[in-house]
Amino acid sequence: MPILRNIPLRHELKYFITPAEMRVLRGVLAPVMQRDPNGDENNEYHIRSLYFDTINDDALEEKVAGVGNRKKYRIRIYNFEDRLIKLECKSKYGDLISKQSVTIPRDLAEQLIAGDPEGLQRMRHPLFHDMFREMRTHLLRPAVIVDYVREAYIHPAEEVRVTFDKQLRTGLFSNDLFNKDIPTYPVFDTPVEILEVKYDHFLPSHIQAILSGITAQRSAISKYTWCRRYENKEF
């Protein structure tokens, strides 16, 4: 997979942390970082993504195999609403990531969920062309719904984002993205949350010092893979 031109590459670090570690880290980060303006009074918002994969589950297989360069397509909504619907492609190049993201209307989202890519042909954004090609040539189709609650802190230096992604749940075999009442199931067997740290070129020293105090080990966490754990597949 070639590196996409004109799309910024960012660092992304992921950790499993316990709720107790999260509370301690939150208390240290809050005085030195800003709250995400998208959060509610508790600095939280809900994220639901419908991930797509090929007929051969290429995205899943490449993640499990540890392929260095890979990508995933998804449709994402916030707080179970359709006011903001994003079509995204997240690409990974070794330890770096990039993300293409474009807002789409609900009718186009529903067409894609139904497996119909024709509406993409009228759009100019390169992401639409890429997804049209993937749906036509590799039979890209909906694979799993991924739900979680995000608590985010930001810092303008190096566009740092530190997020706690909590209550990760899978929609199993449902593709009903806009139905907030579909059954979802927790994917972890023990109380654990996900810490993610994203930044451009380098992590500011004072934030690096804060994060160095946590005992959690860095891990190649994939919410998408975890949310497909109940399927009859070898992970």
Phi and psi restraints in degrees (value plus and minus 20) as a CYANA .aco file:
   2 PRO   PHI     -90.4   -50.4
   2 PRO   PSI     132.9   172.9
   3 ILE   PHI     -89.1   -49.1
   3 ILE   PSI     112.4   152.4
   4 LEU   PHI     -94.3   -54.3
   4 LEU   PSI     111.2   151.2
   5 ARG   PHI    -100.3   -60.3
   5 ARG   PSI     130.7   170.7
   6 ASN   PHI      44.0    84.0
   6 ASN   PSI      -3.6    36.4
   7 ILE   PHI    -136.8   -96.8
   7 ILE   PSI      99.9   139.9
   8 PRO   PHI     -79.9   -39.9
   8 PRO   PSI     121.4   161.4
   9 LEU   PHI    -119.8   -79.8
   9 LEU   PSI     116.8   156.8
  10 ARG   PHI    -149.5  -109.5
  10 ARG   PSI     136.7   176.7
  11 HIS   PHI    -103.1   -63.1
  11 HIS   PSI     126.5   166.5
  12 GLU   PHI    -161.6  -121.6
  12 GLU   PSI      99.2   139.2
  13 LEU   PHI    -133.3   -93.3
  13 LEU   PSI     117.7   157.7
  14 LYS   PHI    -148.0  -108.0
  14 LYS   PSI     124.0   164.0
  15 TYR   PHI    -162.5  -122.5
  15 TYR   PSI     125.8   165.8
  16 PHE   PHI    -106.3   -66.3
  16 PHE   PSI     110.9   150.9
  17 ILE   PHI    -154.7  -114.7
  17 ILE   PSI     135.0   175.0
  18 THR   PHI    -103.0   -63.0
  18 THR   PSI     140.2   180.2
  19 PRO   PHI     -76.7   -36.7
  19 PRO   PSI     -55.3   -15.3
  20 ALA   PHI     -86.1   -46.1
  20 ALA   PSI     -63.3   -23.3
  21 GLU   PHI     -83.4   -43.4
  21 GLU   PSI     -56.5   -16.5
  22 MET   PHI     -84.4   -44.4
  22 MET   PSI     -61.9   -21.9
  23 ARG   PHI     -84.5   -44.5
  23 ARG   PSI     -61.4   -21.4
  24 VAL   PHI     -84.8   -44.8
  24 VAL   PSI     -66.0   -26.0
  25 LEU   PHI     -85.8   -45.8
  25 LEU   PSI     -58.7   -18.7
  26 ARG   PHI     -78.4   -38.4
  26 ARG   PSI     -63.2   -23.2
  27 GLY   PHI     -83.9   -43.9
  27 GLY   PSI     -49.2    -9.2
  28 VAL   PHI    -105.0   -65.0
  28 VAL   PSI     -56.1   -16.1
  29 LEU   PHI     -94.9   -54.9
  29 LEU   PSI     -57.4   -17.4
  30 ALA   PHI     -75.0   -35.0
  30 ALA   PSI     -59.9   -19.9
  31 PRO   PHI     -92.6   -52.6
  31 PRO   PSI     -38.9     1.1
  32 VAL   PHI    -133.7   -93.7
  32 VAL   PSI     -24.9    15.1
  33 MET   PHI    -148.7  -108.7
  33 MET   PSI     140.8   180.8
  34 GLN   PHI    -110.9   -70.9
  34 GLN   PSI     131.2   171.2
  35 ARG   PHI     -92.8   -52.8
  35 ARG   PSI     129.7   169.7
  36 ASP   PHI     -86.4   -46.4
  36 ASP   PSI     105.9   145.9
  37 PRO   PHI     -84.1   -44.1
  37 PRO   PSI     -34.3     5.7
  38 ASN   PHI    -102.6   -62.6
  38 ASN   PSI     -30.0    10.0
  39 GLY   PHI     -98.0   -58.0
  39 GLY   PSI     141.8   181.8
  40 ASP   PHI    -106.5   -66.5
  40 ASP   PSI    -181.2  -141.2
  41 GLU   PHI     -83.4   -43.4
  41 GLU   PSI     -41.1    -1.1
  42 ASN   PHI    -118.6   -78.6
  42 ASN   PSI      -8.6    31.4
  43 ASN   PHI      41.5    81.5
  43 ASN   PSI      19.6    59.6
  44 GLU   PHI    -149.8  -109.8
  44 GLU   PSI     133.0   173.0
  45 TYR   PHI    -171.4  -131.4
  45 TYR   PSI     135.0   175.0
  46 HIS   PHI    -113.4   -73.4
  46 HIS   PSI     118.6   158.6
  47 ILE   PHI    -139.4   -99.4
  47 ILE   PSI     111.2   151.2
  48 ARG   PHI    -146.1  -106.1
  48 ARG   PSI     107.8   147.8
  49 SER   PHI    -144.1  -104.1
  49 SER   PSI     118.2   158.2
  50 LEU   PHI    -125.3   -85.3
  50 LEU   PSI      90.4   130.4
  51 TYR   PHI    -106.6   -66.6
  51 TYR   PSI     125.9   165.9
  52 PHE   PHI    -129.5   -89.5
  52 PHE   PSI     131.2   171.2
  53 ASP   PHI    -166.8  -126.8
  53 ASP   PSI     144.9   184.9
  54 THR   PHI     -96.1   -56.1
  54 THR   PSI     151.4   191.4
  55 ILE   PHI     -80.8   -40.8
  55 ILE   PSI     -45.0    -5.0
  56 ASN   PHI    -119.0   -79.0
  56 ASN   PSI      -9.7    30.3
  57 ASP   PHI      35.8    75.8
  57 ASP   PSI      26.1    66.1
  58 ASP   PHI     -81.1   -41.1
  58 ASP   PSI     -62.9   -22.9
  59 ALA   PHI     -82.1   -42.1
  59 ALA   PSI     -62.6   -22.6
  60 LEU   PHI     -85.9   -45.9
  60 LEU   PSI     -67.5   -27.5
  61 GLU   PHI     -84.7   -44.7
  61 GLU   PSI     -58.9   -18.9
  62 GLU   PHI     -87.7   -47.7
  62 GLU   PSI     -57.4   -17.4
  63 LYS   PHI     -84.9   -44.9
  63 LYS   PSI     -67.8   -27.8
  64 VAL   PHI     -82.6   -42.6
  64 VAL   PSI     -56.8   -16.8
  65 ALA   PHI     -99.3   -59.3
  65 ALA   PSI     -29.1    10.9
  66 GLY   PHI      56.4    96.4
  66 GLY   PSI       8.2    48.2
  67 VAL   PHI     -81.3   -41.3
  67 VAL   PSI     111.1   151.1
  68 GLY   PHI     -88.3   -48.3
  68 GLY   PSI     -62.4   -22.4
  69 ASN   PHI    -130.2   -90.2
  69 ASN   PSI      98.3   138.3
  70 ARG   PHI    -176.4  -136.4
  70 ARG   PSI     150.2   190.2
  71 LYS   PHI    -168.2  -128.2
  71 LYS   PSI     137.5   177.5
  72 LYS   PHI    -157.4  -117.4
  72 LYS   PSI     121.1   161.1
  73 TYR   PHI    -125.2   -85.2
  73 TYR   PSI     125.8   165.8
  74 ARG   PHI    -176.7  -136.7
  74 ARG   PSI     137.8   177.8
  75 ILE   PHI    -131.6   -91.6
  75 ILE   PSI     112.6   152.6
  76 ARG   PHI    -147.2  -107.2
  76 ARG   PSI     117.1   157.1
  77 ILE   PHI    -148.6  -108.6
  77 ILE   PSI     147.3   187.3
  78 TYR   PHI    -147.3  -107.3
  78 TYR   PSI     116.6   156.6
  79 ASN   PHI      34.1    74.1
  79 ASN   PSI      14.2    54.2
  80 PHE   PHI      41.1    81.1
  80 PHE   PSI       1.8    41.8
  81 GLU   PHI    -129.6   -89.6
  81 GLU   PSI     140.3   180.3
  82 ASP   PHI    -128.8   -88.8
  82 ASP   PSI      -4.1    35.9
  83 ARG   PHI     -89.8   -49.8
  83 ARG   PSI     -50.5   -10.5
  84 LEU   PHI    -153.0  -113.0
  84 LEU   PSI      90.9   130.9
  85 ILE   PHI    -140.2  -100.2
  85 ILE   PSI     105.7   145.7
  86 LYS   PHI    -136.6   -96.6
  86 LYS   PSI     114.2   154.2
  87 LEU   PHI    -117.8   -77.8
  87 LEU   PSI     107.0   147.0
  88 GLU   PHI    -155.0  -115.0
  88 GLU   PSI     131.7   171.7
  89 CYS   PHI    -149.1  -109.1
  89 CYS   PSI      97.3   137.3
  90 LYS   PHI    -122.6   -82.6
  90 LYS   PSI     102.7   142.7
  91 SER   PHI    -133.4   -93.4
  91 SER   PSI     125.9   165.9
  92 LYS   PHI    -144.0  -104.0
  92 LYS   PSI     112.2   152.2
  93 TYR   PHI    -147.5  -107.5
  93 TYR   PSI      70.6   110.6
  94 GLY   PHI      45.1    85.1
  94 GLY   PSI    -139.3   -99.3
  95 ASP   PHI    -113.2   -73.2
  95 ASP   PSI     -14.0    26.0
  96 LEU   PHI    -132.4   -92.4
  96 LEU   PSI     134.5   174.5
  97 ILE   PHI    -151.2  -111.2
  97 ILE   PSI     137.9   177.9
  98 SER   PHI    -161.0  -121.0
  98 SER   PSI     138.0   178.0
  99 LYS   PHI    -161.3  -121.3
  99 LYS   PSI     104.9   144.9
 100 GLN   PHI    -115.0   -75.0
 100 GLN   PSI     115.6   155.6
 101 SER   PHI    -166.1  -126.1
 101 SER   PSI     113.7   153.7
 102 VAL   PHI    -164.2  -124.2
 102 VAL   PSI     120.6   160.6
 103 THR   PHI     -97.2   -57.2
 103 THR   PSI     116.7   156.7
 104 ILE   PHI    -149.6  -109.6
 104 ILE   PSI     135.7   175.7
 105 PRO   PHI     -97.9   -57.9
 105 PRO   PSI     142.4   182.4
 106 ARG   PHI     -83.8   -43.8
 106 ARG   PSI     -57.5   -17.5
 107 ASP   PHI     -83.4   -43.4
 107 ASP   PSI     -55.8   -15.8
 108 LEU   PHI     -88.8   -48.8
 108 LEU   PSI     -61.6   -21.6
 109 ALA   PHI     -77.6   -37.6
 109 ALA   PSI     -63.7   -23.7
 110 GLU   PHI     -87.9   -47.9
 110 GLU   PSI     -53.5   -13.5
 111 GLN   PHI     -83.1   -43.1
 111 GLN   PSI     -64.3   -24.3
 112 LEU   PHI     -86.1   -46.1
 112 LEU   PSI     -59.6   -19.6
 113 ILE   PHI     -82.3   -42.3
 113 ILE   PSI     -54.2   -14.2
 114 ALA   PHI     -99.8   -59.8
 114 ALA   PSI     -21.9    18.1
 115 GLY   PHI      68.6   108.6
 115 GLY   PSI      -6.3    33.7
 116 ASP   PHI    -126.2   -86.2
 116 ASP   PSI      88.6   128.6
 117 PRO   PHI    -112.6   -72.6
 117 PRO   PSI     -14.3    25.7
 118 GLU   PHI     -79.7   -39.7
 118 GLU   PSI     -55.1   -15.1
 119 GLY   PHI     -83.5   -43.5
 119 GLY   PSI     -38.5     1.5
 120 LEU   PHI     -93.5   -53.5
 120 LEU   PSI     -42.6    -2.6
 121 GLN   PHI     -86.7   -46.7
 121 GLN   PSI     -46.0    -6.0
 122 ARG   PHI    -105.2   -65.2
 122 ARG   PSI     -24.5    15.5
 123 MET   PHI    -116.2   -76.2
 123 MET   PSI     133.3   173.3
 124 ARG   PHI    -118.6   -78.6
 124 ARG   PSI     -42.5    -2.5
 125 HIS   PHI     -83.1   -43.1
 125 HIS   PSI     116.9   156.9
 126 PRO   PHI     -76.8   -36.8
 126 PRO   PSI     -50.4   -10.4
 127 LEU   PHI     -81.6   -41.6
 127 LEU   PSI     -58.2   -18.2
 128 PHE   PHI     -83.0   -43.0
 128 PHE   PSI     -61.6   -21.6
 129 HIS   PHI     -84.8   -44.8
 129 HIS   PSI     -61.2   -21.2
 130 ASP   PHI     -83.0   -43.0
 130 ASP   PSI     -64.7   -24.7
 131 MET   PHI     -90.3   -50.3
 131 MET   PSI     -56.5   -16.5
 132 PHE   PHI     -78.1   -38.1
 132 PHE   PSI     -66.0   -26.0
 133 ARG   PHI     -81.9   -41.9
 133 ARG   PSI     -63.4   -23.4
 134 GLU   PHI     -85.8   -45.8
 134 GLU   PSI     -58.1   -18.1
 135 MET   PHI     -91.0   -51.0
 135 MET   PSI     -52.1   -12.1
 136 ARG   PHI    -101.3   -61.3
 136 ARG   PSI     -64.2   -24.2
 137 THR   PHI    -112.3   -72.3
 137 THR   PSI     -51.8   -11.8
 138 HIS   PHI    -136.3   -96.3
 138 HIS   PSI      -9.9    30.1
 139 LEU   PHI      34.3    74.3
 139 LEU   PSI      25.3    65.3
 140 LEU   PHI     -78.4   -38.4
 140 LEU   PSI     113.2   153.2
 141 ARG   PHI    -171.7  -131.7
 141 ARG   PSI     144.6   184.6
 142 PRO   PHI     -78.6   -38.6
 142 PRO   PSI     119.7   159.7
 143 ALA   PHI    -139.2   -99.2
 143 ALA   PSI     -67.0   -27.0
 144 VAL   PHI    -183.8  -143.8
 144 VAL   PSI     128.3   168.3
 145 ILE   PHI    -112.3   -72.3
 145 ILE   PSI     114.4   154.4
 146 VAL   PHI    -139.8   -99.8
 146 VAL   PSI     100.7   140.7
 147 ASP   PHI    -137.5   -97.5
 147 ASP   PSI     120.1   160.1
 148 TYR   PHI    -185.6  -145.6
 148 TYR   PSI     146.7   186.7
 149 VAL   PHI    -125.7   -85.7
 149 VAL   PSI     110.6   150.6
 150 ARG   PHI    -130.5   -90.5
 150 ARG   PSI     114.8   154.8
 151 GLU   PHI    -138.6   -98.6
 151 GLU   PSI      99.9   139.9
 152 ALA   PHI    -147.5  -107.5
 152 ALA   PSI     124.6   164.6
 153 TYR   PHI    -147.6  -107.6
 153 TYR   PSI     121.7   161.7
 154 ILE   PHI    -149.4  -109.4
 154 ILE   PSI     135.8   175.8
 155 HIS   PHI    -163.3  -123.3
 155 HIS   PSI     113.2   153.2
 156 PRO   PHI     -85.2   -45.2
 156 PRO   PSI     -49.7    -9.7
 157 ALA   PHI     -86.3   -46.3
 157 ALA   PSI     102.0   142.0
 158 GLU   PHI      39.2    79.2
 158 GLU   PSI       0.1    40.1
 159 GLU   PHI      31.8    71.8
 159 GLU   PSI      26.2    66.2
 160 VAL   PHI     -91.3   -51.3
 160 VAL   PSI     114.2   154.2
 161 ARG   PHI    -149.5  -109.5
 161 ARG   PSI     104.9   144.9
 162 VAL   PHI    -135.7   -95.7
 162 VAL   PSI     101.8   141.8
 163 THR   PHI    -146.4  -106.4
 163 THR   PSI     124.4   164.4
 164 PHE   PHI    -126.6   -86.6
 164 PHE   PSI      94.6   134.6
 165 ASP   PHI    -121.7   -81.7
 165 ASP   PSI      95.0   135.0
 166 LYS   PHI    -139.2   -99.2
 166 LYS   PSI     136.3   176.3
 167 GLN   PHI      38.5    78.5
 167 GLN   PSI      26.4    66.4
 168 LEU   PHI     -83.6   -43.6
 168 LEU   PSI     107.1   147.1
 169 ARG   PHI    -157.7  -117.7
 169 ARG   PSI     132.1   172.1
 170 THR   PHI    -130.7   -90.7
 170 THR   PSI     123.9   163.9
 171 GLY   PHI    -108.6   -68.6
 171 GLY   PSI     -11.6    28.4
 172 LEU   PHI      33.0    73.0
 172 LEU   PSI    -137.7   -97.7
 173 PHE   PHI    -119.3   -79.3
 173 PHE   PSI      -9.5    30.5
 174 SER   PHI    -107.0   -67.0
 174 SER   PSI     120.0   160.0
 175 ASN   PHI    -131.0   -91.0
 175 ASN   PSI      -8.0    32.0
 176 ASP   PHI    -100.0   -60.0
 176 ASP   PSI      54.7    94.7
 177 LEU   PHI     -76.4   -36.4
 177 LEU   PSI     -59.4   -19.4
 178 PHE   PHI    -112.5   -72.5
 178 PHE   PSI     -16.6    23.4
 179 ASN   PHI    -117.8   -77.8
 179 ASN   PSI      85.0   125.0
 180 LYS   PHI     -91.3   -51.3
 180 LYS   PSI     -30.1     9.9
 181 ASP   PHI    -117.6   -77.6
 181 ASP   PSI     -14.4    25.6
 182 ILE   PHI     -84.6   -44.6
 182 ILE   PSI     127.9   167.9
 183 PRO   PHI     -85.8   -45.8
 183 PRO   PSI     113.8   153.8
 184 THR   PHI    -148.8  -108.8
 184 THR   PSI     136.0   176.0
 185 TYR   PHI    -153.7  -113.7
 185 TYR   PSI     119.0   159.0
 186 PRO   PHI     -84.7   -44.7
 186 PRO   PSI     126.1   166.1
 187 VAL   PHI    -121.5   -81.5
 187 VAL   PSI     -38.9     1.1
 188 PHE   PHI    -117.7   -77.7
 188 PHE   PSI     122.6   162.6
 189 ASP   PHI    -107.7   -67.7
 189 ASP   PSI     -35.3     4.7
 190 THR   PHI    -147.1  -107.1
 190 THR   PSI     138.5   178.5
 191 PRO   PHI     -85.6   -45.6
 191 PRO   PSI      88.8   128.8
 192 VAL   PHI    -172.0  -132.0
 192 VAL   PSI     126.4   166.4
 193 GLU   PHI    -145.3  -105.3
 193 GLU   PSI     154.9   194.9
 194 ILE   PHI    -137.0   -97.0
 194 ILE   PSI     105.4   145.4
 195 LEU   PHI    -120.9   -80.9
 195 LEU   PSI     108.8   148.8
 196 GLU   PHI    -144.7  -104.7
 196 GLU   PSI     118.8   158.8
 197 VAL   PHI    -146.7  -106.7
 197 VAL   PSI      99.9   139.9
 198 LYS   PHI    -141.7  -101.7
 198 LYS   PSI     121.9   161.9
 199 TYR   PHI    -181.5  -141.5
 199 TYR   PSI     146.3   186.3
 200 ASP   PHI     -97.2   -57.2
 200 ASP   PSI    -101.8   -61.8
 201 HIS   PHI    -126.4   -86.4
 201 HIS   PSI     -61.5   -21.5
 202 PHE   PHI    -167.7  -127.7
 202 PHE   PSI     134.3   174.3
 203 LEU   PHI    -108.8   -68.8
 203 LEU   PSI     103.1   143.1
 204 PRO   PHI     -71.5   -31.5
 204 PRO   PSI     123.4   163.4
 205 SER   PHI     -80.4   -40.4
 205 SER   PSI     -58.4   -18.4
 206 HIS   PHI     -91.1   -51.1
 206 HIS   PSI     -51.8   -11.8
 207 ILE   PHI     -95.5   -55.5
 207 ILE   PSI     -57.6   -17.6
 208 GLN   PHI     -80.9   -40.9
 208 GLN   PSI     -60.1   -20.1
 209 ALA   PHI     -84.1   -44.1
 209 ALA   PSI     -59.5   -19.5
 210 ILE   PHI     -83.9   -43.9
 210 ILE   PSI     -66.9   -26.9
 211 LEU   PHI     -90.2   -50.2
 211 LEU   PSI     -45.9    -5.9
 212 SER   PHI     -88.5   -48.5
 212 SER   PSI     -35.6     4.4
 213 GLY   PHI    -102.5   -62.5
 213 GLY   PSI     -27.8    12.2
 214 ILE   PHI    -105.8   -65.8
 214 ILE   PSI     130.1   170.1
 215 THR   PHI    -111.6   -71.6
 215 THR   PSI     -30.1     9.9
 216 ALA   PHI     -83.3   -43.3
 216 ALA   PSI     124.4   164.4
 217 GLN   PHI    -115.0   -75.0
 217 GLN   PSI     122.0   162.0
 218 ARG   PHI     -83.6   -43.6
 218 ARG   PSI     122.3   162.3
 219 SER   PHI    -162.7  -122.7
 219 SER   PSI     129.7   169.7
 220 ALA   PHI    -105.1   -65.1
 220 ALA   PSI      52.6    92.6
 221 ILE   PHI    -101.6   -61.6
 221 ILE   PSI     115.9   155.9
 222 SER   PHI    -147.6  -107.6
 222 SER   PSI      90.4   130.4
 223 LYS   PHI     -80.0   -40.0
 223 LYS   PSI     -57.7   -17.7
 224 TYR   PHI     -80.0   -40.0
 224 TYR   PSI     -67.8   -27.8
 225 THR   PHI     -84.5   -44.5
 225 THR   PSI     -64.4   -24.4
 226 TRP   PHI     -80.6   -40.6
 226 TRP   PSI     -56.2   -16.2
 227 CYS   PHI     -96.8   -56.8
 227 CYS   PSI     -24.5    15.5
 228 ARG   PHI    -128.3   -88.3
 228 ARG   PSI      -5.0    35.0
 229 ARG   PHI     -88.0   -48.0
 229 ARG   PSI     -44.5    -4.5
 230 TYR   PHI    -102.8   -62.8
 230 TYR   PSI     -26.1    13.9
 231 GLU   PHI     -97.0   -57.0
 231 GLU   PSI     138.9   178.9
 232 ASN   PHI    -102.1   -62.1
 232 ASN   PSI      48.5    88.5
 233 LYS   PHI    -150.2  -110.2
 233 LYS   PSI     136.7   176.7
 234 GLU   PHI    -111.5   -71.5
 234 GLU   PSI      89.9   129.9
